[in-house]
Amino acid sequence: MKSFFSHIYLDRNYPYWIGGGVVLFLVSFFVEFLRIPSFLYVGLLVTLAGIEAYVLFFTGKVTASRQCPERLSNGDENPIGLTVHSDYRVALHAEVYDEMPFAFQKRDFKIDTTLLPGQTVELGYSIRPVERGEYQFGHVQVLVRGPLRLLARRFSCKNPVTVPVYPSFIQMRKYQLMTVANRFAEIGMRKTRRLGHTSEFEQIKEYVQGDDYRTVNWKATGRKGHLMVNQFRDERAQNIYCLIDKSRSMIMPFEGMTLLDYAINATLVLSNTALLKHDKAGICTFAEQIHQFVPAQRTPAQMRLILETLYNQTSRFMESDYEKLYTYLRRTLSHRCMLVLFTNFETLSGMERQWPALARLAKQHLLVVIFFENTELRTLTTRDDEDIEDIYIKGIGEQFGFEKRRIVLEMERHGIHVVLTPPENLTVSALNKYLELKARGLI
């Protein structure tokens, strides 16, 4: 009996039917011939409700299940499937409620559907997480309404599940397919022509049948008196390290995600692309100290190691110590590498405090600094001025934008490669710079 009353509800139309009966009773006090119809009306209403309660509780049931990926991709639309099956022999209207994780703050989410007798319905929706971590899904609740729309019954399908949210592996797979198919132009990536060979010179040797005539070394041929050719070997894999700044400058949000999460997603894509291009990929995360370091390798398990390492990264509320970063990399890296630094400088003075360490890194390695353009400032500087306050705000915004451009010019003047990009274009901009430097043979 307790289970019965805890799962039965009055339909939203039922109060209107009750209200009609109340009105009829009130009128019958003044119009006597309506007294019998009012009793008949109430009796019919109670009888129909009893019949519908019997249909809902004793002639069938509804089951539901959720199809959820083993892990969700941060910043992407992730599909969630729902399967609802009805054992009833009558058609019912159903409202399906999925208890989504608290992080999404969706308490009014529902899917309306009609369940035919013995039918199984496939439903679905998508969610876009903006933070890494574990997300707890609750139960799937199904509210079915009777054929007469007087009562409703709730079915609670208990299937809670905890799903981790990883860096954007959906984005990584998309770029991986484009790398294999060489279709980067479709997403706005520039195509840079590579000069010379895709392999390294090894030695000069005598020509033998089958050697490529295009590799003939005419100077050596003239000295020796017979054909000599240049011999090449496959280009040695280069070490590509993504350095991720986790300090307070990377906590700034953009479209729900922090700059750190944008950098992590771009690092995942760039590392995977480097491995597909036969380079070695590694990562280093830092703030006031070095937190994680994954040596650059090209092994089958490298991408999984990088993915698991990036999953556990969290922001720090400290200022980054670039001197410690330089000292650590000088002690750890034994030869020249490409360093892709994801950070954020808002002012020229902020960059100048880190300049000594950046300059020393640029002398020993190929350093690429990638930081973020403040798109909110662009909106402020392009809107119309309505009063003196708007003029002041616009002036401040233009000053910050000017500071960003000065940072770029100052770094480029000292031989550091710089990418200033909006957060939404970070991945494409980072890949463009990597492919450009690789094509120019600077790596």
C-alpha positions as CSV (number, residue, x, y, z in Angstrom):
1,M,0.0,0.0,0.0
2,K,2.9,2.4,0.8
3,S,4.5,1.6,-2.5
4,F,1.1,2.2,-4.3
5,F,0.6,5.7,-2.8
6,S,4.3,6.7,-3.3
7,H,4.2,6.0,-7.0
8,I,0.7,7.3,-8.0
9,Y,0.0,10.9,-8.8
10,L,-3.0,12.9,-10.0
11,D,-2.8,13.9,-13.6
12,R,-2.5,17.7,-14.2
13,N,-6.0,17.6,-15.7
14,Y,-7.6,15.9,-12.7
15,P,-8.0,19.1,-10.6
16,Y,-10.1,20.5,-13.4
17,W,-12.4,17.5,-13.3
18,I,-12.7,17.8,-9.5
19,G,-13.3,21.5,-9.8
20,G,-16.2,20.8,-12.2
21,G,-17.7,18.5,-9.6
22,V,-17.4,21.1,-6.8
23,V,-19.1,23.7,-9.0
24,L,-21.8,21.3,-9.9
25,F,-22.4,20.6,-6.1
26,L,-22.6,24.3,-5.3
27,V,-25.1,24.9,-8.1
28,S,-27.2,22.0,-6.9
29,F,-27.9,23.7,-3.6
30,F,-29.8,26.3,-5.6
31,V,-31.0,24.2,-8.5
32,E,-32.4,21.0,-6.9
33,F,-32.7,18.8,-10.1
34,L,-28.9,19.0,-10.4
35,R,-28.3,17.2,-7.1
36,I,-28.6,13.7,-8.5
37,P,-26.4,14.5,-11.6
38,S,-23.7,15.9,-9.3
39,F,-23.6,12.6,-7.3
40,L,-23.5,10.6,-10.5
41,Y,-20.7,12.8,-11.8
42,V,-18.6,12.3,-8.7
43,G,-19.3,8.5,-8.7
44,L,-18.3,8.3,-12.4
45,L,-15.1,10.2,-11.7
46,V,-14.1,7.9,-8.8
47,T,-15.0,4.8,-10.8
48,L,-12.9,6.0,-13.8
49,A,-10.0,6.8,-11.5
50,G,-10.2,3.3,-10.0
51,I,-10.2,1.7,-13.4
52,E,-7.2,3.8,-14.5
53,A,-5.4,2.9,-11.3
54,Y,-6.0,-0.8,-12.0
55,V,-4.7,-0.4,-15.5
56,L,-1.5,1.4,-14.4
57,F,-0.6,-0.8,-11.5
58,F,-1.8,-4.3,-12.4
59,T,-1.6,-4.7,-16.2
60,G,2.0,-3.9,-17.0
61,K,5.1,-1.9,-16.2
62,V,7.7,0.4,-17.8
63,T,11.5,-0.2,-17.7
64,A,14.2,2.2,-18.7
65,S,18.0,2.2,-19.0
66,R,20.7,4.7,-19.9
67,Q,23.5,4.2,-22.4
68,C,26.4,6.4,-21.3
69,P,30.0,6.4,-22.6
70,E,32.7,5.1,-20.3
71,R,34.1,8.6,-20.2
72,L,33.0,12.0,-21.4
73,S,35.0,14.5,-23.5
74,N,35.5,17.9,-21.9
75,G,34.2,20.8,-23.9
76,D,32.4,18.6,-26.5
77,E,28.8,17.5,-27.0
78,N,28.6,13.9,-25.6
79,P,25.6,11.7,-26.7
80,I,23.6,10.0,-23.9
81,G,21.1,7.3,-24.9
82,L,17.9,6.2,-23.1
83,T,15.9,3.0,-23.8
84,V,12.3,2.9,-22.6
85,H,10.2,-0.3,-22.9
86,S,6.4,-0.7,-22.1
87,D,4.7,-4.0,-21.2
88,Y,1.3,-2.4,-21.2
89,R,-1.4,-3.4,-23.7
90,V,-2.6,0.2,-24.1
91,A,-0.9,3.3,-25.5
92,L,0.4,5.6,-22.8
93,H,2.0,9.1,-22.7
94,A,5.3,9.1,-20.9
95,E,7.6,11.8,-19.5
96,V,11.2,10.5,-19.1
97,Y,13.4,12.3,-16.6
98,D,17.1,11.6,-16.3
99,E,18.8,12.6,-13.1
100,M,21.8,14.4,-14.6
101,P,25.0,15.4,-12.6
102,F,24.6,18.5,-10.4
103,A,27.3,20.3,-12.4
104,F,24.8,20.8,-15.3
105,Q,22.2,22.4,-13.1
106,K,19.3,21.0,-15.1
107,R,16.4,20.1,-12.8
108,D,13.6,20.5,-15.4
109,F,15.0,18.2,-18.1
110,K,12.5,15.8,-19.6
111,I,11.7,14.0,-22.8
112,D,8.0,13.5,-23.8
113,T,7.2,10.4,-25.8
114,T,4.3,8.0,-26.5
115,L,4.6,4.3,-25.7
116,L,2.6,2.0,-27.8
117,P,1.6,-1.5,-26.5
118,G,4.8,-3.6,-26.1
119,Q,6.9,-0.9,-27.7
120,T,10.6,-0.1,-27.0
121,V,11.6,3.5,-27.7
122,E,15.1,4.8,-28.2
123,L,15.6,8.4,-26.9
124,G,18.7,10.5,-26.5
125,Y,20.2,13.9,-25.7
126,S,23.7,15.4,-25.4
127,I,25.6,17.1,-22.7
128,R,28.7,19.4,-22.7
129,P,30.8,19.2,-19.6
130,V,33.2,22.1,-19.0
131,E,35.2,20.7,-16.2
132,R,37.3,17.6,-15.8
133,G,36.5,15.1,-13.0
134,E,33.9,12.6,-12.0
135,Y,30.2,13.2,-12.8
136,Q,27.5,11.2,-11.0
137,F,24.3,10.3,-12.9
138,G,21.3,9.3,-10.8
139,H,18.2,7.2,-11.7
140,V,16.0,7.4,-14.8
141,Q,12.5,8.3,-13.8
142,V,9.5,7.6,-16.1
143,L,6.1,9.1,-15.4
144,V,3.3,7.4,-17.5
145,R,-0.2,8.8,-17.8
146,G,-3.3,6.6,-18.1
147,P,-5.5,6.5,-21.2
148,L,-8.1,8.7,-19.5
149,R,-5.5,11.2,-18.2
150,L,-6.8,11.1,-14.7
151,L,-3.9,9.4,-12.9
152,A,-0.1,8.9,-13.5
153,R,2.3,6.3,-12.3
154,R,6.0,6.9,-11.6
155,F,8.6,4.2,-12.4
156,S,12.1,4.7,-10.9
157,C,14.7,2.8,-12.8
158,K,17.7,2.6,-10.5
159,N,20.9,2.7,-12.6
160,P,23.2,5.3,-11.1
161,V,26.7,5.6,-12.7
162,T,29.8,7.6,-12.2
163,V,31.5,8.8,-15.4
164,P,34.9,10.6,-15.6
165,V,35.3,13.6,-17.8
166,Y,38.6,13.5,-19.7
167,P,40.3,16.1,-21.9
168,S,38.8,16.5,-25.3
169,F,39.5,13.1,-26.9
170,I,36.7,13.7,-29.4
171,Q,38.6,16.7,-30.7
172,M,41.8,14.6,-30.7
173,R,40.1,11.9,-32.9
174,K,38.8,14.5,-35.3
175,Y,42.2,16.0,-35.9
176,Q,43.7,12.5,-36.0
177,L,41.5,11.6,-39.0
178,M,42.4,14.9,-40.7
179,T,46.1,14.2,-40.1
180,V,45.9,10.8,-41.7
181,A,43.7,12.0,-44.6
182,N,45.7,15.3,-44.9
183,R,42.5,17.4,-44.8
184,F,43.7,20.2,-42.5
185,A,42.5,22.9,-44.9
186,E,38.9,22.0,-44.0
187,I,39.3,23.5,-40.6
188,G,41.2,26.6,-41.6
189,M,44.8,25.3,-41.2
190,R,47.4,26.7,-43.5
191,K,49.3,24.4,-45.9
192,T,53.0,25.1,-45.8
193,R,55.2,23.8,-48.5
194,R,58.2,21.9,-47.3
195,L,61.6,22.7,-48.9
196,G,64.1,19.9,-49.6
197,H,64.0,16.3,-48.5
198,T,61.9,14.7,-45.8
199,S,65.0,12.8,-44.7
200,E,68.5,13.7,-43.4
201,F,71.7,13.5,-45.4
202,E,73.9,10.6,-44.4
203,Q,76.8,10.1,-46.9
204,I,78.0,10.2,-50.5
205,K,78.4,6.8,-52.2
206,E,79.0,5.4,-55.6
207,Y,76.0,5.0,-57.9
208,V,74.5,1.5,-58.2
209,Q,71.6,0.4,-60.4
210,G,68.3,1.5,-58.8
211,D,69.5,4.7,-57.2
212,D,67.5,7.8,-57.9
213,Y,69.1,10.0,-60.6
214,R,67.9,13.1,-58.7
215,T,70.3,12.4,-55.9
216,V,73.4,12.5,-58.1
217,N,76.1,14.7,-56.6
218,W,77.8,16.3,-59.7
219,K,80.7,17.8,-57.8
220,A,81.7,14.5,-56.3
221,T,81.1,12.8,-59.7
222,G,83.5,15.3,-61.4
223,R,86.2,14.6,-58.8
224,K,85.8,10.8,-58.8
225,G,85.2,10.4,-62.6
226,H,82.2,8.2,-62.1
227,L,78.7,8.7,-60.8
228,M,78.3,9.5,-57.1
229,V,75.0,10.0,-55.3
230,N,73.9,11.4,-52.0
231,Q,72.5,8.9,-49.5
232,F,69.7,9.9,-47.1
233,R,68.3,8.3,-44.0
234,D,64.9,8.7,-42.5
235,E,64.6,12.0,-40.6
236,R,65.3,11.6,-36.9
237,A,62.3,12.1,-34.7
238,Q,62.3,15.4,-32.8
239,N,61.2,15.9,-29.2
240,I,58.1,18.0,-28.8
241,Y,57.3,19.2,-25.3
242,C,54.1,21.0,-24.3
243,L,54.6,23.2,-21.2
244,I,51.4,24.0,-19.4
245,D,51.2,26.9,-17.0
246,K,48.8,26.1,-14.2
247,S,49.0,29.4,-12.3
248,R,46.2,31.8,-11.5
249,S,46.6,33.5,-14.9
250,M,45.1,30.4,-16.5
251,I,41.9,30.3,-14.3
252,M,40.2,32.9,-16.4
253,P,36.9,31.5,-17.9
254,F,35.8,31.5,-21.5
255,E,32.5,30.0,-22.6
256,G,32.3,28.0,-19.3
257,M,35.8,26.5,-19.6
258,T,39.0,27.9,-18.0
259,L,42.1,28.8,-20.1
260,L,43.8,25.8,-18.5
261,D,41.3,23.4,-20.0
262,Y,41.7,25.0,-23.4
263,A,45.4,24.5,-23.1
264,I,45.0,20.9,-22.0
265,N,42.7,20.1,-24.9
266,A,45.1,21.7,-27.4
267,T,48.1,19.8,-25.8
268,L,46.3,16.5,-26.3
269,V,45.7,17.2,-30.0
270,L,49.2,18.6,-30.6
271,S,50.8,15.6,-28.8
272,N,48.8,13.1,-30.9
273,T,49.6,14.9,-34.1
274,A,53.3,15.0,-33.3
275,L,53.3,11.2,-32.8
276,L,51.5,10.7,-36.1
277,K,54.1,12.9,-37.7
278,H,56.8,10.5,-36.3
279,D,58.0,12.9,-33.6
280,K,58.3,12.2,-29.9
281,A,55.8,13.9,-27.6
282,G,56.0,14.8,-23.9
283,I,54.5,17.3,-21.5
284,C,55.4,19.3,-18.4
285,T,53.0,21.1,-16.1
286,F,54.2,23.7,-13.7
287,A,53.2,26.7,-11.5
288,E,55.2,27.7,-8.4
289,Q,57.0,24.3,-8.9
290,I,57.2,21.5,-11.4
291,H,54.1,19.2,-10.9
292,Q,54.2,16.6,-13.7
293,F,56.7,15.6,-16.3
294,V,56.2,13.0,-19.0
295,P,59.4,12.4,-21.0
296,A,59.1,12.6,-24.8
297,Q,58.7,9.2,-26.3
298,R,57.1,7.6,-29.3
299,T,55.6,4.4,-27.9
300,P,52.1,2.8,-28.3
301,A,51.3,3.7,-24.7
302,Q,52.5,7.3,-24.8
303,M,49.1,8.9,-25.7
304,R,47.3,7.0,-22.9
305,L,50.0,8.2,-20.4
306,I,49.6,11.8,-21.6
307,L,45.8,11.5,-21.4
308,E,45.8,10.2,-17.9
309,T,48.4,12.8,-16.8
310,L,46.3,15.7,-18.2
311,Y,43.1,14.3,-16.6
312,N,44.5,15.0,-13.1
313,Q,45.7,18.6,-13.7
314,T,44.1,21.3,-11.6
315,S,44.7,25.1,-11.4
316,R,47.0,26.6,-8.8
317,F,46.4,30.0,-7.3
318,M,50.1,30.8,-7.2
319,E,52.3,32.7,-9.6
320,S,54.4,30.7,-12.0
321,D,58.2,30.3,-11.3
322,Y,59.8,30.3,-14.7
323,E,63.3,30.1,-13.1
324,K,62.4,26.7,-11.6
325,L,61.1,25.6,-15.0
326,Y,64.3,26.6,-16.8
327,T,66.5,24.9,-14.1
328,Y,64.4,21.7,-14.3
329,L,64.4,21.5,-18.1
330,R,68.2,22.3,-18.3
331,R,68.9,19.4,-16.0
332,T,66.4,17.1,-17.7
333,L,66.7,17.7,-21.4
334,S,70.0,16.8,-22.8
335,H,69.6,18.1,-26.4
336,R,67.6,20.7,-28.4
337,C,63.8,20.3,-28.3
338,M,60.7,22.2,-29.4
339,L,59.0,23.7,-26.4
340,V,55.4,24.8,-26.8
341,L,54.5,27.0,-23.8
342,F,50.8,27.5,-23.0
343,T,50.5,30.5,-20.7
344,N,48.8,33.9,-20.5
345,F,50.4,37.3,-20.2
346,E,48.1,40.2,-19.7
347,T,50.7,43.0,-19.3
348,L,54.2,43.7,-20.6
349,S,55.5,44.1,-17.1
350,G,54.1,40.6,-16.3
351,M,56.1,39.2,-19.2
352,E,59.2,41.1,-18.3
353,R,59.3,39.5,-14.9
354,Q,59.7,36.1,-16.6
355,W,61.8,37.3,-19.4
356,P,65.3,36.1,-18.2
357,A,64.1,32.5,-17.9
358,L,62.3,32.7,-21.3
359,A,65.4,34.1,-23.0
360,R,67.6,31.3,-21.7
361,L,65.1,28.7,-22.8
362,A,65.0,30.2,-26.3
363,K,68.8,30.0,-26.6
364,Q,68.8,26.3,-25.8
365,H,65.6,25.2,-27.5
366,L,63.1,26.1,-30.1
367,L,60.6,28.0,-27.9
368,V,57.0,28.7,-29.0
369,V,54.9,30.8,-26.6
370,I,51.2,30.6,-27.0
371,F,49.0,32.9,-25.0
372,F,45.4,34.2,-25.2
373,E,43.7,37.1,-26.8
374,N,41.1,38.6,-24.5
375,T,37.9,38.5,-26.7
376,E,35.9,40.5,-24.1
377,L,38.3,43.4,-24.6
378,R,37.6,43.2,-28.4
379,T,33.9,43.6,-27.7
380,L,34.5,46.6,-25.4
381,T,36.7,48.4,-27.9
382,T,34.3,48.0,-30.8
383,R,31.0,49.0,-29.2
384,D,29.6,52.6,-29.5
385,D,30.3,55.1,-26.7
386,E,27.2,56.3,-24.9
387,D,28.7,58.3,-22.0
388,I,32.0,59.3,-20.4
389,E,32.2,56.0,-18.5
390,D,32.1,54.0,-21.8
391,I,34.9,56.1,-23.1
392,Y,37.1,55.3,-20.1
393,I,36.3,51.6,-20.3
394,K,37.0,51.6,-24.0
395,G,40.3,53.3,-23.4
396,I,41.3,50.8,-20.8
397,G,40.4,47.9,-23.1
398,E,42.5,49.4,-25.9
399,Q,45.4,49.8,-23.5
400,F,45.3,46.1,-22.6
401,G,45.1,45.1,-26.3
402,F,48.1,47.3,-27.0
403,E,50.0,45.6,-24.2
404,K,49.3,42.2,-25.8
405,R,50.7,43.3,-29.1
406,R,53.8,44.8,-27.5
407,I,54.4,41.5,-25.8
408,V,54.3,39.7,-29.2
409,L,56.7,42.2,-30.8
410,E,59.1,42.1,-27.9
411,M,59.3,38.3,-28.0
412,E,59.6,38.1,-31.8
413,R,62.4,40.7,-31.7
414,H,64.4,38.3,-29.5
415,G,63.8,35.2,-31.7
416,I,60.9,33.6,-29.8
417,H,58.0,32.3,-31.9
418,V,54.7,33.7,-30.6
419,V,51.1,32.8,-31.1
420,L,48.4,35.2,-29.9
421,T,45.0,33.5,-30.3
422,P,41.4,33.5,-29.0
423,P,40.7,30.5,-26.8
424,E,38.3,28.9,-29.3
425,N,41.0,28.9,-32.0
426,L,43.8,27.6,-29.7
427,T,44.0,24.1,-31.1
428,V,44.1,25.2,-34.8
429,S,46.7,28.0,-34.1
430,A,49.0,25.6,-32.1
431,L,48.8,23.0,-34.9
432,N,49.5,25.6,-37.6
433,K,52.6,26.8,-35.8
434,Y,53.9,23.2,-35.3
435,L,53.3,22.2,-38.9
436,E,54.9,25.5,-40.1
437,L,58.1,25.1,-38.1
438,K,58.3,21.4,-39.1
439,A,57.9,22.3,-42.8
440,R,60.6,25.0,-42.5
441,G,62.9,22.4,-41.0
442,L,63.4,24.4,-37.8
443,I,62.5,21.5,-35.5
